Amino acid sequence: MNMVKRRKQAGFVLAISMIFLIVMTMLAVTAIKKATMDEKVSGNLRAQNLAFDAAEKALRFCESNIELAAGDTEICKMKLGATVLVIPPTRPYRDDDVNANFPIEWSNMDNWNERGPNNAVRLNGINAVPNVATQPQCMIERWEIPSNRGEYPGDQFYPYVITARGIGSTGTAVVWLQEVIRCGNY
């Protein structure tokens, strides 16, 4: 009679062991999936931060081509030897709606892919950003607004719209930054 009980117990232990093994395997698979997902999230955040840093560097690069020193008689004008050209307004001027005059060349993707009429400047050389999929770019556009006249004849301060585009370590991490520079009293 002892022999019969042992056989039933041996089968019961085997079944419990198999259930326990399946549960442990499911926990291990879940832990591996979570770790993989956490690593992907961290990689995406790193790529996004790199894209932001690249875009900010491009924005500052374009900004450095404009004279912004307080008290300078040439404030808000392009510096001599500027490496970035100002894109003039491309839409008809409207005195009744300032927003209708807002520059739009930055929204033309051909300008960023170097196939447009007003291509963005791509950073290179000492300004290049390491570890990015594509070097950052920027452009400067002049914004025609109704009150851009200075106090004296010939003393005009045109606002500039600077747009920068940075790409991180992967081509899917893209950051756009835009800045408006306005000088003078208007």
Protein Blocks (a to p, Z undefined) as FASTA:
>chain_A
ZZmmmmmmmmmmmmmmmmmmmmmmmmmmmmmmmmmmmmmmmmmmmmmmmmmmmmmmmmmm
mmmmpccbghiakgoiacehiabdcdddfbdcdfklmklmpcfklmmmklmnopafbdcd
ddehjlpcehiabdcdddddddddfklccfbehiacdddddddddddfbfklccdddddd
dedjZZ
